[in-house]
């Protein structure tokens, strides 16, 4: 859904860019036409600047028009949303790069000078905008290696939610799908620094650990009653596991189950309530 909105917004921006460059292009053409017909006398320097501007604006107009006419068809060449994002960016950047080369060639800049100029610019930018470059390279890795996809639920650091969009510098995570305007922007560079936990698209593995004060006497019967209680809360009952374990030299009761992400919080509360109902006298506060 968010990808569709973002696509429509991008096409709308392209339409606005086409209209704006067309207006400026027609204005420059009109001024130069009046100057050529001696209806409006422009100073020679101003006329030369306008002709240069005409080439620049005309090149930008041609590129934005081509993008506006071909972007929808270009999107249809790819099935995966991540591939659409990646290749559409490459496509638009390539066209604008060609336009930049045309403009530089018009001003008499040779290919060798262009290469040297771009090399100096790249070296300077590498030091000046290191964080931005890290985010950009992380974006490339996320789209090509695909540690997660749009629609997956992931956890990175303290942030958790559904992946709405993988942008050039940010990944949008939505923790509350009922409020689409409420989302978190996670900088791409963090995905190079922190572990990513992919929680899946439809089901979420939940594990709740309760520390025991002492060992239960009739533990088998109590756990069987507790299982029956929790099973009434779950849609997926086959993947419910309740067992004792020893963690960090402490006796704990572990409850594992699968649930949909939207039901995670209310279901967690219900499970904790059920555990305290049967094991409350033998437990510490759960971690």
N, C-alpha and C positions, 0 to 999 in steps of 0.2 A: 504493500500500500504506500509506504513512504517512498519507495523507489519510483513508483508511478507519479507521485506528487512531485518528486525531485526532477523527474524527466520532463514533466509538463512545465515546471518552473524554468528549466534550462532552455526549453524551446521558446518559452515566452520571452526570456531574456534575449535570445537570439533574434526574435522578431523585433524587439525594441531596438537592438543594436543595428539591425538592417534599416529600420525606419530612420534612426538618428543619422547614420552615415549617408543615407540617401538625401536627407534634407541638406546636410552640409555639402554634399557633392553637387547638388543642384544649385545651391547658393554660390559656390565657387565657379561653376560653369557659367552661371548668369553674369557674375562680375567680369570674368574673362571675356565673355562674348560682348558685353557692353564696351569693354576696353578695346577690343579688336575692331569694333565698329565705330570707334571714336565718339561713342555716346557718353562714355565715362573715362576720363583720363586718369590712369593710375601711374604713380611714379615707377620707374623701371625696376627699382629694388623690390617694391611691393608686388609688382606683377610677377617677378621671378619667384618670390616667396609663395604667392598664390598658386603658381604652376607646380611648385614642389608639393604644396599641400594637396593639390588636386590629385597628384600621383599617389600620395600616401592614403588619402581618404578613399580614392578609387580602388586601391588594392584592398583596403580593409572592407570596403563594401562588397567587393567580389567574393572575398573569403567568407564573410558572415552570411552572404546570400547562399553560397554553395553549402555551408553548414546547415542553414535553415531548410534547404530543399532536400538534403541527403541524410540528415541525422536520423530521422525515423526509419528509413530503409537500412541504414547502418546498424541500428539497434536490433533489427530483426535477423541479422546475420548470426547472432549469438543467443544461446538459450539461457546460460547462467547469468544472473544479475551482476556477479562480480566481474565476469568477462565483459559485459556491456559497459560497466563503469571504466574498466581499464582501457579497453580499446577505443572507446569514444574520446577519452582524454588524449590518447596518443594520436588519434585522427585529427582532432582540433588543433593540438599543439603542432603537428606536422604541417598543417595548412598555414598556420600563422608563421611558422619558421620559414616556409617558402616565401611568404609575403615579405618577411623581413629581409631575406636575401635579395629579393627583387628591388626593394627600396634602397638597400645599401649599394647594389650594383648601379642603380640610377645615379647615385651621388658619386660614382667613380671609385668606389672601394673595391679593390681586387679580392679574389678568392683567398689569396695568401694573407692579406691584411685582415679579412673577415675571420679567418681561422685564428690568427694571432690575437685579435680583439676578443673573440669569444673565449680563448684560453685564459687571457688576463682577467676577464670578467668572472669566469668560473673559479679561478684561483682566489680572487678577492671575496667572492660570495661564500666560498667554502669556509673561510675564517669568520666572516661577518655574520652569517646566518646558519651556524652549525646546527642549532636546534631545529630549524625549519627543514634543513636537508635530512636530518635524522628522521623526522616525521615523514618526509617524502619517500625515503628509501623504505621505511617501515610500511608505508602504504603499498609500495610495489610488492613487498614480500607478502603482505596479507592477501593481496589479490591473486598472486601467482601461486604461492604455497598453500593457501586456503586452510589455515589452522581452524577457521570457523567460517560459516557462511551467513549471509543475510537471512534472518529468521531463527538462527540458533540462539540459545540462552547460554551466556558465558559468564565467567567470574574472573576478574583481573584485579588483584589487590583487594581493596574494600568495595570496589564497584561491581555490580552484578545486574544483569537484565538481558532483554532481548535485543539482538543486533538489528537496528533499523536501517542503518546506512554506513558504508565504509567510504568516508571522504578522503580527500587528499591529505588532510592534516588531523582530522578527528574521526573517531568512530562513535556513532550515536547509540546509546544503550537506553532501553525503555524498561524500567522496573515495574511500572504500573500501566499495563496495556489499556486499562479503562480510561486513562488520561493521556491521549496521544501527544498533547503539547508538553507533557512533563517528561523530560528525558535528560540523560547525562552525556556530556561530551568528554570522551577520553582521548587525550593526545596520542597519536599513533606511535610516538617514540617510546611510550610506556610499554608497548607490546614487545619491544626489544629488550626491556629491562626486567620485566616481571613475568611470572608463570601465568599461562592462560589455561583455565579449566573450562572445557566445552561441556556444557550440561545437556546438550541435545536440543531437539526441536519440540518434541511432544511430551516427554517424560523427564522428570527430575528425580535424581537419587537423593534421598534425605536420610541422614544418620543423626540420631540424638543419643547422647551418652549421659547416663545417670550414675553418679558415684554412690556406692553402697556404704552404709555405716557398718553393717554386719551381714553375714551370710543368712539367706532365708532358710527357714526350716522346711516348709512344704513348697519348695521352689517350683517343682514340676507342675503341681496343681495351680499355683498362683500364676505361673507363666502361661499355662493353658487358658485360664480365665481371662488374663490380660490379652492374649492373642485373639480370643473370641470377641472381646470388647473393641479392639482396634480394627479387626476385620470388618466390622459394621460401618467403619468410617471410610474404608478404602474402596476404590474402584478396581484396583489391581491387587488382588489378595494373594496371588501366587508368589509375589516377590517380597512378602513380609517376613522378616527375620527378627527374632527376639532371643538374645543369648547373653550369658555371663562371659566376661572377658577380664583379663588382667592387663592394665595399661599404666605405665609409669609406676609399677609396683602398687597399684590401687585396684581394688575390685570394682567393676562397673557393670551396669546392665546397658546393653546396646539395642536400640530399636532401629531397624533399617526398613525402608519401603520406597516405592515409586509413586510419584504423584505428578499431576500437571502443575506447571509453574504458577498458574493463576490461583491454584488452591493451596499453595505451599504454606502460607502463613496461618490461615484459619485451621488447616489440618494439623499443623505443628502444635498449635495451642490445644487442639482437641486430644492429640496423642499424649502430650505432657499431662493434661488433666486426667486421662485414663491411667497413666502410669502411677501418678500420685494416689489415685483412688485405690489401687491394689498394692502398691509398694511404698506408700508415703512414709510409713513409720521406719522404713529401713534405708532411706535415701538421704543424701545431702542435696543441696541445691544443684540442679543440673548445669553442666558446663556448656 
